[in-house]
Amino acid sequence: RSALADGQRNLGETELRSPIDGLVTKKDIRVGELVTSISGFSSGSPIVRIEDRQSMKVQLDVNEIDAARMEIGMPVDVTVDALPDTPLHGVVSKIAPSSIAVESADVSGSTSATATADTVVKYKVEVRLTAPPTTVRSGMSSKCSFILAQRSKVLNIPTEYVGHADKGDFVMVNSLTALKGK
């Protein structure tokens, strides 16, 4: 009876429950393999990788000049290379407080440990996607356009149509095109 009780207790401890809803994207352990549990000396054996596809994010390294103009909550337009016709939107959710120095490629291929004029300073930035479609997968390449300022009801005119005179600035209009538009 003791052995049966121990066996039932051990069987009850084999159920795995995830703290999040998501999709299993990788199985690290096969049936029958031994695993270690979490203890003071070990973080345990990873068994599966679970992704929450409702909270997808883009991680990128941003130049210091651009990072200085960013704020948490700033809107971002995201284009995924594999889904060019699917517009995605997100917000800046994290900006690293410290920089990462990236050495520029040298012709000889050598790098030095000291900061030089060739060092590019970048910051890790995280963009959280709002309502990502199910077609977006982790690891896909993407491009982000940060929206620094946005105005509504503003006339957008190419600079080549704006003129300057002593009395002030003016917009050049083709009179034939203006008459046809009436």
ABEGO torsion letter per residue (X at the ends): XAAAAAAAAAAAAABBBBABBEBBABBABBBGBBBBBBBAABAEBBABBBBBAABBBBBBBBBAAAAAABBBGBBBBBBBAABAABBBBBBBABBBABBBBBBBBBAAGBBBABBBAABBBBBBBBBBBBGBBAABBBGBBBBBBBBABBBBGBBBBBAAABBBBAAEBBBBBBAAAAAAAX
